[in-house]
Amino acid sequence: MIQRIQTIYLFIVVLIAAILPFLIPIWTTESGEEVFAIDKVVVLGAFLLSSLLALISIFLFKNRKLQFVMGRLNIILNFFLLGFFVYWTLIVPGEMQISEKGIGMLIPIISIVFLALANKAIKKDEALVKSVDRLR
């Protein structure tokens, strides 16, 4: 069951959440220096936790209900991270030195999309197993 489509979606989330925050800047300050996720402890922790939840979820293929719940928790975590980014960008200018938003702020949105696709595939698998059990 590890070769299912939800495994591919979850692996994409692992790659997105573990690698991209170190390569793509979240924003650029007024002085021109780029701020990465490694510079902010909360953001780094949220990205690594999201990656870890997706990785653990890949290996829970025998327990689809727990895999589905882990996917939902990961979606909530990414919404929290997205809310953090929105708060930082909407804060009064001068309190936070963000001049240009980076494409790194879109990483939680991309993760949420792939997690939703994975949860949809998990739910589809669960329905298929239940339908086969009814035939027995």
FIKOLZA-1660 file (N, C-alpha, C; in steps of 0.1 Angstrom, whole numbers, plus 5000, padded with zeros to 4 digits):
% residues 136
   i   px   py   pz ch aa at
   1 5008 4988 5000  A  M  N
   1 5000 5000 5000  A  M CA
   1 5008 5013 5000  A  M  C
   2 5022 5011 5001  A  I  N
   2 5030 5023 5002  A  I CA
   2 5031 5029 4988  A  I  C
   3 5027 5022 4977  A  Q  N
   3 5028 5028 4964  A  Q CA
   3 5015 5035 4959  A  Q  C
   4 5007 5039 4968  A  R  N
   4 4994 5046 4965  A  R CA
   4 4997 5060 4962  A  R  C
   5 4987 5067 4956  A  I  N
   5 4989 5081 4952  A  I CA
   5 4990 5090 4964  A  I  C
   6 4984 5087 4975  A  Q  N
   6 4985 5096 4987  A  Q CA
   6 5000 5096 4992  A  Q  C
   7 5007 5085 4990  A  T  N
   7 5021 5085 4994  A  T CA
   7 5029 5095 4985  A  T  C
   8 5026 5096 4973  A  I  N
   8 5033 5106 4964  A  I CA
   8 5030 5120 4969  A  I  C
   9 5017 5122 4972  A  Y  N
   9 5013 5136 4976  A  Y CA
   9 5020 5139 4990  A  Y  C
  10 5020 5130 4999  A  L  N
  10 5026 5132 5012  A  L CA
  10 5042 5134 5010  A  L  C
  11 5048 5126 5001  A  F  N
  11 5062 5128 4999  A  F CA
  11 5065 5142 4993  A  F  C
  12 5056 5147 4984  A  I  N
  12 5058 5160 4979  A  I CA
  12 5057 5170 4990  A  I  C
  13 5048 5168 5000  A  V  N
  13 5047 5177 5011  A  V CA
  13 5060 5177 5020  A  V  C
  14 5066 5165 5021  A  V  N
  14 5078 5163 5029  A  V CA
  14 5089 5171 5022  A  V  C
  15 5090 5170 5009  A  L  N
  15 5100 5178 5002  A  L CA
  15 5098 5193 5002  A  L  C
  16 5086 5197 5001  A  I  N
  16 5083 5211 5001  A  I CA
  16 5085 5217 5014  A  I  C
  17 5081 5210 5025  A  A  N
  17 5083 5216 5038  A  A CA
  17 5097 5214 5044  A  A  C
  18 5104 5205 5039  A  A  N
  18 5118 5203 5045  A  A CA
  18 5129 5210 5037  A  A  C
  19 5127 5211 5024  A  I  N
  19 5138 5217 5016  A  I CA
  19 5136 5231 5012  A  I  C
  20 5124 5234 5007  A  L  N
  20 5121 5248 5001  A  L CA
  20 5123 5259 5011  A  L  C
  21 5120 5258 5024  A  P  N
  21 5122 5269 5033  A  P CA
  21 5136 5273 5034  A  P  C
  22 5145 5264 5032  A  F  N
  22 5160 5268 5033  A  F CA
  22 5165 5274 5020  A  F  C
  23 5158 5271 5009  A  L  N
  23 5163 5276 4996  A  L CA
  23 5156 5289 4991  A  L  C
  24 5143 5291 4995  A  I  N
  24 5135 5302 4990  A  I CA
  24 5133 5312 5002  A  I  C
  25 5136 5325 5000  A  P  N
  25 5134 5334 5011  A  P CA
  25 5120 5337 5013  A  P  C
  26 5116 5339 5026  A  I  N
  26 5103 5342 5030  A  I CA
  26 5099 5357 5027  A  I  C
  27 5109 5366 5030  A  W  N
  27 5107 5380 5026  A  W CA
  27 5121 5386 5026  A  W  C
  28 5121 5399 5020  A  T  N
  28 5133 5407 5019  A  T CA
  28 5131 5419 5028  A  T  C
  29 5141 5423 5036  A  T  N
  29 5140 5434 5044  A  T CA
  29 5142 5447 5036  A  T  C
  30 5140 5458 5043  A  E  N
  30 5142 5471 5036  A  E CA
  30 5157 5473 5032  A  E  C
  31 5166 5467 5039  A  S  N
  31 5180 5469 5036  A  S CA
  31 5185 5459 5025  A  S  C
  32 5176 5451 5021  A  G  N
  32 5179 5442 5009  A  G CA
  32 5183 5428 5013  A  G  C
  33 5184 5425 5026  A  E  N
  33 5188 5411 5030  A  E CA
  33 5176 5402 5030  A  E  C
  34 5178 5390 5026  A  E  N
  34 5167 5380 5025  A  E CA
  34 5166 5373 5038  A  E  C
  35 5154 5370 5042  A  V  N
  35 5151 5363 5055  A  V CA
  35 5146 5349 5051  A  V  C
  36 5153 5339 5056  A  F  N
  36 5149 5325 5053  A  F CA
  36 5142 5320 5066  A  F  C
  37 5136 5308 5064  A  A  N
  37 5129 5301 5076  A  A CA
  37 5139 5298 5087  A  A  C
  38 5151 5296 5084  A  I  N
  38 5161 5292 5094  A  I CA
  38 5164 5304 5104  A  I  C
  39 5160 5316 5099  A  D  N
  39 5162 5328 5107  A  D CA
  39 5152 5330 5118  A  D  C
  40 5140 5324 5116  A  K  N
  40 5129 5325 5125  A  K CA
  40 5126 5312 5131  A  K  C
  41 5128 5310 5144  A  V  N
  41 5127 5297 5151  A  V CA
  41 5113 5291 5150  A  V  C
  42 5102 5300 5151  A  V  N
  42 5088 5295 5151  A  V CA
  42 5085 5289 5137  A  V  C
  43 5089 5297 5127  A  V  N
  43 5087 5293 5113  A  V CA
  43 5094 5280 5110  A  V  C
  44 5107 5279 5113  A  L  N
  44 5115 5267 5111  A  L CA
  44 5109 5255 5118  A  L  C
  45 5104 5257 5131  A  G  N
  45 5098 5246 5138  A  G CA
  45 5085 5241 5131  A  G  C
  46 5077 5251 5127  A  A  N
  46 5065 5247 5120  A  A CA
  46 5067 5239 5107  A  A  C
  47 5077 5244 5099  A  F  N
  47 5080 5237 5087  A  F CA
  47 5085 5223 5089  A  F  C
  48 5094 5222 5099  A  L  N
  48 5100 5208 5102  A  L CA
  48 5089 5199 5108  A  L  C
  49 5080 5204 5116  A  L  N
  49 5070 5196 5122  A  L CA
  49 5060 5192 5111  A  L  C
  50 5057 5201 5102  A  S  N
  50 5049 5197 5090  A  S CA
  50 5055 5186 5082  A  S  C
  51 5068 5187 5080  A  S  N
  51 5075 5177 5072  A  S CA
  51 5075 5164 5079  A  S  C
  52 5077 5164 5093  A  L  N
  52 5078 5152 5101  A  L CA
  52 5064 5145 5101  A  L  C
  53 5053 5153 5103  A  L  N
  53 5040 5147 5103  A  L CA
  53 5037 5140 5089  A  L  C
  54 5041 5147 5078  A  A  N
  54 5038 5141 5065  A  A CA
  54 5046 5128 5064  A  A  C
  55 5059 5128 5068  A  L  N
  55 5067 5116 5067  A  L CA
  55 5062 5104 5076  A  L  C
  56 5057 5107 5088  A  I  N
  56 5051 5097 5096  A  I CA
  56 5038 5092 5090  A  I  C
  57 5031 5101 5084  A  S  N
  57 5018 5097 5078  A  S CA
  57 5020 5088 5066  A  S  C
  58 5031 5089 5059  A  I  N
  58 5034 5080 5048  A  I CA
  58 5035 5065 5053  A  I  C
  59 5041 5063 5065  A  F  N
  59 5043 5050 5070  A  F CA
  59 5031 5044 5078  A  F  C
  60 5020 5052 5079  A  L  N
  60 5008 5047 5086  A  L CA
  60 4998 5042 5076  A  L  C
  61 5003 5036 5065  A  F  N
  61 4993 5032 5054  A  F CA
  61 4984 5020 5059  A  F  C
  62 4988 5013 5069  A  K  N
  62 4979 5002 5074  A  K CA
  62 4968 5008 5082  A  K  C
  63 4970 5019 5088  A  N  N
  63 4959 5026 5097  A  N CA
  63 4955 5039 5090  A  N  C
  64 4945 5037 5080  A  R  N
  64 4941 5048 5072  A  R CA
  64 4934 5059 5080  A  R  C
  65 4927 5055 5090  A  K  N
  65 4920 5066 5098  A  K CA
  65 4930 5075 5106  A  K  C
  66 4940 5069 5111  A  L  N
  66 4951 5077 5118  A  L CA
  66 4959 5085 5107  A  L  C
  67 4961 5079 5096  A  Q  N
  67 4967 5087 5085  A  Q CA
  67 4959 5099 5081  A  Q  C
  68 4946 5097 5080  A  F  N
  68 4937 5108 5077  A  F CA
  68 4938 5119 5088  A  F  C
  69 4937 5115 5100  A  V  N
  69 4938 5125 5111  A  V CA
  69 4951 5132 5111  A  V  C
  70 4962 5125 5109  A  M  N
  70 4975 5132 5108  A  M CA
  70 4976 5142 5097  A  M  C
  71 4969 5139 5086  A  G  N
  71 4968 5148 5075  A  G CA
  71 4960 5161 5078  A  G  C
  72 4950 5159 5086  A  R  N
  72 4942 5170 5090  A  R CA
  72 4950 5179 5100  A  R  C
  73 4957 5173 5109  A  L  N
  73 4965 5180 5119  A  L CA
  73 4976 5188 5111  A  L  C
  74 4981 5182 5101  A  N  N
  74 4991 5189 5093  A  N CA
  74 4985 5201 5085  A  N  C
  75 4973 5199 5080  A  I  N
  75 4966 5210 5074  A  I CA
  75 4964 5222 5084  A  I  C
  76 4960 5219 5096  A  I  N
  76 4958 5229 5106  A  I CA
  76 4971 5236 5109  A  I  C
  77 4982 5228 5110  A  L  N
  77 4995 5234 5113  A  L CA
  77 4999 5244 5102  A  L  C
  78 4997 5240 5089  A  N  N
  78 5000 5248 5078  A  N CA
  78 4991 5261 5078  A  N  C
  79 4978 5260 5082  A  F  N
  79 4970 5272 5083  A  F CA
  79 4975 5281 5094  A  F  C
  80 4980 5275 5105  A  F  N
  80 4986 5283 5115  A  F CA
  80 4998 5291 5110  A  F  C
  81 5007 5284 5102  A  L  N
  81 5019 5290 5097  A  L CA
  81 5015 5301 5086  A  L  C
  82 5005 5298 5079  A  L  N
  82 5000 5308 5069  A  L CA
  82 4994 5320 5076  A  L  C
  83 4987 5318 5087  A  G  N
  83 4982 5329 5095  A  G CA
  83 4993 5338 5101  A  G  C
  84 5004 5331 5105  A  F  N
  84 5016 5338 5110  A  F CA
  84 5022 5347 5099  A  F  C
  85 5023 5342 5087  A  F  N
  85 5028 5350 5076  A  F CA
  85 5019 5362 5073  A  F  C
  86 5006 5359 5073  A  V  N
  86 4997 5370 5070  A  V CA
  86 4998 5381 5081  A  V  C
  87 4999 5377 5093  A  Y  N
  87 5000 5386 5104  A  Y CA
  87 5013 5395 5103  A  Y  C
  88 5024 5388 5099  A  W  N
  88 5037 5395 5097  A  W CA
  88 5036 5405 5086  A  W  C
  89 5029 5402 5075  A  T  N
  89 5028 5411 5064  A  T CA
  89 5018 5422 5066  A  T  C
  90 5008 5420 5074  A  L  N
  90 4998 5431 5076  A  L CA
  90 5001 5439 5089  A  L  C
  91 5012 5437 5096  A  I  N
  91 5015 5444 5107  A  I CA
  91 5019 5459 5103  A  I  C
  92 5017 5468 5112  A  V  N
  92 5020 5482 5109  A  V CA
  92 5034 5484 5104  A  V  C
  93 5036 5491 5092  A  P  N
  93 5049 5493 5087  A  P CA
  93 5058 5500 5098  A  P  C
  94 5070 5496 5099  A  G  N
  94 5079 5502 5108  A  G CA
  94 5081 5493 5120  A  G  C
  95 5072 5485 5124  A  E  N
  95 5074 5476 5135  A  E CA
  95 5081 5464 5130  A  E  C
  96 5079 5460 5118  A  M  N
  96 5086 5448 5112  A  M CA
  96 5092 5453 5099  A  M  C
  97 5104 5450 5096  A  Q  N
  97 5111 5455 5085  A  Q CA
  97 5109 5446 5072  A  Q  C
  98 5097 5444 5068  A  I  N
  98 5094 5436 5056  A  I CA
  98 5091 5446 5045  A  I  C
  99 5100 5446 5034  A  S  N
  99 5097 5455 5023  A  S CA
  99 5091 5447 5011  A  S  C
 100 5096 5435 5009  A  E  N
 100 5091 5427 4998  A  E CA
 100 5088 5413 5003  A  E  C
 101 5076 5408 5000  A  K  N
 101 5072 5395 5004  A  K CA
 101 5079 5385 4994  A  K  C
 102 5084 5374 4999  A  G  N
 102 5090 5364 4991  A  G CA
 102 5080 5353 4987  A  G  C
 103 5084 5345 4977  A  I  N
 103 5076 5334 4973  A  I CA
 103 5075 5323 4984  A  I  C
 104 5084 5324 4993  A  G  N
 104 5084 5314 5004  A  G CA
 104 5071 5314 5013  A  G  C
 105 5064 5325 5012  A  M  N
 105 5051 5326 5020  A  M CA
 105 5041 5318 5013  A  M  C
 106 5043 5313 5001  A  L  N
 106 5033 5304 4995  A  L CA
 106 5035 5289 4998  A  L  C
 107 5046 5286 5004  A  I  N
 107 5049 5272 5007  A  I CA
 107 5037 5265 5016  A  I  C
 108 5032 5272 5026  A  P  N
 108 5021 5265 5033  A  P CA
 108 5008 5263 5024  A  P  C
 109 5006 5272 5015  A  I  N
 109 4994 5270 5006  A  I CA
 109 4996 5258 4997  A  I  C
 110 5008 5257 4992  A  I  N
 110 5011 5245 4983  A  I CA
 110 5010 5232 4991  A  I  C
 111 5015 5232 5004  A  S  N
 111 5014 5221 5013  A  S CA
 111 5000 5217 5016  A  S  C
 112 4992 5227 5018  A  I  N
 112 4977 5225 5021  A  I CA
 112 4971 5218 5009  A  I  C
 113 4974 5222 4997  A  V  N
 113 4967 5216 4985  A  V CA
 113 4971 5202 4984  A  V  C
 114 4984 5199 4986  A  F  N
 114 4988 5185 4985  A  F CA
 114 4983 5176 4996  A  F  C
 115 4982 5182 5008  A  L  N
 115 4976 5174 5019  A  L CA
 115 4961 5172 5017  A  L  C
 116 4954 5181 5012  A  A  N
 116 4940 5179 5009  A  A CA
 116 4938 5168 4998  A  A  C
 117 4947 5168 4988  A  L  N
 117 4946 5157 4978  A  L CA
 117 4950 5144 4984  A  L  C
 118 4959 5143 4993  A  A  N
 118 4963 5131 5000  A  A CA
 118 4951 5126 5009  A  A  C
 119 4945 5135 5016  A  N  N
 119 4934 5131 5024  A  N CA
 119 4922 5126 5016  A  N  C
 120 4920 5132 5004  A  K  N
 120 4909 5128 4995  A  K CA
 120 4912 5113 4990  A  K  C
 121 4925 5111 4987  A  A  N
 121 4929 5097 4983  A  A CA
 121 4927 5087 4994  A  A  C
 122 4931 5091 5006  A  I  N
 122 4930 5082 5018  A  I CA
 122 4915 5079 5020  A  I  C
 123 4906 5089 5019  A  K  N
 123 4892 5086 5021  A  K CA
 123 4887 5077 5010  A  K  C
 124 4891 5079 4998  A  K  N
 124 4887 5070 4987  A  K CA
 124 4891 5056 4990  A  K  C
 125 4904 5054 4994  A  D  N
 125 4908 5040 4998  A  D CA
 125 4900 5034 5009  A  D  C
 126 4897 5042 5019  A  E  N
 126 4889 5037 5030  A  E CA
 126 4875 5033 5025  A  E  C
 127 4869 5040 5016  A  A  N
 127 4856 5037 5011  A  A CA
 127 4857 5024 5003  A  A  C
 128 4868 5022 4995  A  L  N
 128 4870 5010 4987  A  L CA
 128 4871 4998 4996  A  L  C
 129 4878 4999 5007  A  V  N
 129 4880 4988 5016  A  V CA
 129 4867 4984 5022  A  V  C
 130 4859 4994 5026  A  K  N
 130 4846 4992 5033  A  K CA
 130 4837 4985 5023  A  K  C
 131 4837 4989 5010  A  S  N
 131 4828 4983 5001  A  S CA
 131 4832 4969 4998  A  S  C
 132 4844 4966 4998  A  V  N
 132 4849 4952 4996  A  V CA
 132 4845 4943 5008  A  V  C
 133 4846 4949 5020  A  D  N
 133 4842 4942 5032  A  D CA
 133 4827 4939 5033  A  D  C
 134 4819 4947 5027  A  R  N
 134 4805 4945 5026  A  R CA
 134 4801 4933 5017  A  R  C
 135 4809 4931 5007  A  L  N
 135 4806 4920 4998  A  L CA
 135 4810 4906 5004  A  L  C
 136 4818 4906 5014  A  R  N
 136 4822 4893 5020  A  R CA
 136 4811 4887 5028  A  R  C
% end
